Amino acid sequence: MKAVFVDIDTQLDFLFPAGALYTPGVESICGNLAKLTAHAARAGIPILSTMDAHAEDDAEFKQGWPHHCVKGTMGQRKLSTTIAPRGQQFIEKQTFDCFSNPKFSELLFAMQPDRVFVYGVVTDVCVMHAVDGLLAREYQVSIVSDAIYAYDEAKAEACLGGWRMAHVKFPTTASLCG
């Protein structure tokens, strides 16, 4: 099976209490994020990593979201343990949807994966857009169940229910990494 890992927005502003859009408890998945990155590097699995990269006056901030992941700031940086020594592509985006950057679709299409494994933050916003976009493009999708975290639990549960009905698989980090 030809797999691709899709790492959604594992950036400091989302993952730590000092971050601009921190969700309490999200740091609990950081160990699994590191394990997935290390496993992908060892196994030669390509990683597509999305990164919010906002301008100081980005339209998203006018929608009520606090300033976060402003390009060039500390908060925009990725968690160091989610950076692989090789086999990783970084895709910057200014919206919730990773498909808003054409580079994401182009790279994924060129890789021709049999299955796409998605993880990162947050389940009910950027992960949701990635998974829904992948399903709309008819990719086989798995969500690493212990390497995602929700901003709004009720909305995330609705997403998960819909994805189960769409036959998305939910492996754990241990089942993927051994």
C-alpha positions as CSV (number, residue, x, y, z in Angstrom):
1,M,0.0,0.0,0.0
2,K,1.3,3.4,-0.9
3,A,0.5,5.8,2.0
4,V,0.8,9.5,2.5
5,F,0.7,11.2,5.9
6,V,-1.1,14.6,6.0
7,D,0.0,16.6,9.1
8,I,-2.5,19.4,9.7
9,D,-1.3,22.6,11.3
10,T,1.0,21.2,14.0
11,Q,2.1,24.7,14.9
12,L,3.1,26.3,18.2
13,D,0.1,28.8,18.2
14,F,-2.2,25.8,18.3
15,L,-0.4,23.3,20.5
16,F,0.8,25.2,23.6
17,P,-0.8,27.3,26.4
18,A,1.1,30.4,25.2
19,G,-0.2,30.0,21.7
20,A,-2.8,32.4,20.3
21,L,-5.3,29.7,19.5
22,Y,-4.5,27.1,22.1
23,T,-7.2,24.5,23.0
24,P,-6.8,23.3,26.6
25,G,-5.4,19.8,26.6
26,V,-4.2,19.7,23.0
27,E,-0.6,19.1,24.0
28,S,-1.7,15.6,25.0
29,I,-1.4,14.5,21.3
30,C,2.2,15.9,20.9
31,G,3.8,12.6,21.7
32,N,1.8,10.8,19.0
33,L,2.5,13.5,16.5
34,A,6.2,13.0,17.1
35,K,5.8,9.2,16.8
36,L,4.0,9.5,13.5
37,T,6.7,11.8,12.1
38,A,9.5,9.5,13.2
39,H,7.7,6.5,11.8
40,A,7.1,8.2,8.4
41,A,10.8,9.1,8.2
42,R,12.0,5.6,9.0
43,A,9.4,3.9,6.7
44,G,9.9,6.4,3.8
45,I,6.3,7.6,4.0
46,P,5.9,11.1,2.5
47,I,4.4,13.7,4.7
48,L,2.4,16.7,3.5
49,S,2.4,19.3,6.3
50,T,0.0,22.2,6.2
51,M,0.8,25.4,7.9
52,D,-1.3,28.5,8.6
53,A,0.7,31.4,7.3
54,H,-1.4,34.6,7.9
55,A,-0.6,38.2,7.1
56,E,-1.0,40.7,9.9
57,D,-4.3,42.0,8.3
58,D,-5.6,38.6,7.2
59,A,-9.4,38.3,6.4
60,E,-9.7,35.4,8.9
61,F,-9.0,37.8,11.8
62,K,-12.0,39.9,10.7
63,Q,-14.2,36.8,11.2
64,G,-13.4,36.9,15.0
65,W,-10.4,34.5,15.1
66,P,-7.5,36.0,17.1
67,H,-4.3,36.8,15.4
68,H,-2.5,33.4,15.1
69,C,0.2,31.9,12.9
70,V,1.2,35.2,11.5
71,K,3.9,34.5,8.9
72,G,7.4,34.7,10.4
73,T,6.3,34.7,14.1
74,M,7.3,32.1,16.7
75,G,3.6,30.9,16.8
76,Q,3.7,30.1,13.1
77,R,6.5,27.6,13.6
78,K,5.9,23.9,13.5
79,L,6.5,21.8,16.6
80,S,10.1,20.6,16.1
81,T,9.2,16.9,16.6
82,T,6.8,17.2,13.6
83,I,9.6,18.1,11.2
84,A,11.1,15.0,9.4
85,P,14.7,14.9,8.3
86,R,13.5,14.0,4.7
87,G,10.4,13.2,2.7
88,Q,8.3,16.1,4.0
89,Q,6.6,19.0,2.0
90,F,5.3,22.1,3.7
91,I,2.2,23.8,2.3
92,E,1.3,27.2,3.6
93,K,-2.3,28.3,3.6
94,Q,-4.3,31.4,4.5
95,T,-7.7,29.7,5.0
96,F,-9.0,26.7,6.9
97,D,-8.9,24.6,3.7
98,C,-5.5,23.1,2.7
99,F,-6.9,22.7,-0.9
100,S,-6.9,26.5,-1.1
101,N,-3.2,26.2,-2.0
102,P,-3.0,24.5,-5.4
103,K,0.4,23.0,-4.4
104,F,-1.4,20.6,-1.9
105,S,-3.6,19.0,-4.7
106,E,-0.6,18.9,-7.1
107,L,1.7,17.1,-4.7
108,L,-1.0,14.7,-3.6
109,F,-2.0,13.9,-7.1
110,A,1.7,13.3,-8.1
111,M,2.1,10.9,-5.1
112,Q,-0.9,8.8,-6.2
113,P,-1.5,7.3,-2.7
114,D,-3.7,4.3,-2.0
115,R,-4.6,5.8,1.4
116,V,-4.1,9.2,3.1
117,F,-3.6,9.2,6.8
118,V,-4.7,12.6,8.4
119,Y,-3.8,13.9,11.8
120,G,-3.3,17.3,13.6
121,V,-5.4,20.2,14.7
122,V,-8.2,21.0,15.1
123,T,-10.7,18.2,14.2
124,D,-13.7,20.5,13.7
125,V,-11.9,23.2,11.6
126,C,-8.8,22.5,9.5
127,V,-8.8,18.7,9.9
128,M,-12.5,18.8,8.8
129,H,-11.7,20.8,5.7
130,A,-8.8,18.4,4.8
131,V,-10.8,15.2,5.3
132,D,-13.9,16.5,3.5
133,G,-11.7,17.7,0.6
134,L,-9.9,14.4,0.4
135,L,-13.2,12.5,0.4
136,A,-14.7,14.8,-2.2
137,R,-11.7,13.9,-4.4
138,E,-12.3,10.2,-3.7
139,Y,-9.2,9.5,-1.7
140,Q,-9.2,6.6,0.8
141,V,-8.9,8.4,4.1
142,S,-7.8,7.3,7.6
143,I,-7.8,9.6,10.5
144,V,-5.3,8.8,13.3
145,S,-7.8,8.8,16.1
146,D,-5.3,9.6,18.9
147,A,-3.4,12.3,17.0
148,I,-6.3,14.8,16.5
149,Y,-7.9,17.2,18.9
150,A,-11.1,19.2,18.8
151,Y,-11.8,22.8,19.4
152,D,-15.5,22.2,19.8
153,E,-16.3,18.7,21.0
154,A,-20.0,18.7,19.7
155,K,-19.0,19.8,16.3
156,A,-16.1,17.3,16.2
157,E,-18.5,14.5,17.2
158,A,-20.8,15.4,14.3
159,C,-17.8,15.3,11.9
160,L,-16.6,11.9,13.2
161,G,-20.1,10.5,12.8
162,G,-20.3,11.7,9.2
163,W,-16.8,10.3,8.4
164,R,-17.7,6.9,9.9
165,M,-20.7,6.8,7.5
166,A,-18.3,7.7,4.7
167,H,-16.2,4.6,5.6
168,V,-13.2,6.6,6.9
169,K,-10.9,4.4,9.0
170,F,-9.7,5.4,12.5
171,P,-6.3,3.7,13.3
172,T,-4.3,4.6,16.4
173,T,-0.7,5.8,16.4
174,A,0.4,2.4,17.9
175,S,-1.3,0.4,15.2
176,L,0.5,2.5,12.5
177,C,3.9,2.8,14.1
178,G,4.1,-0.6,15.8
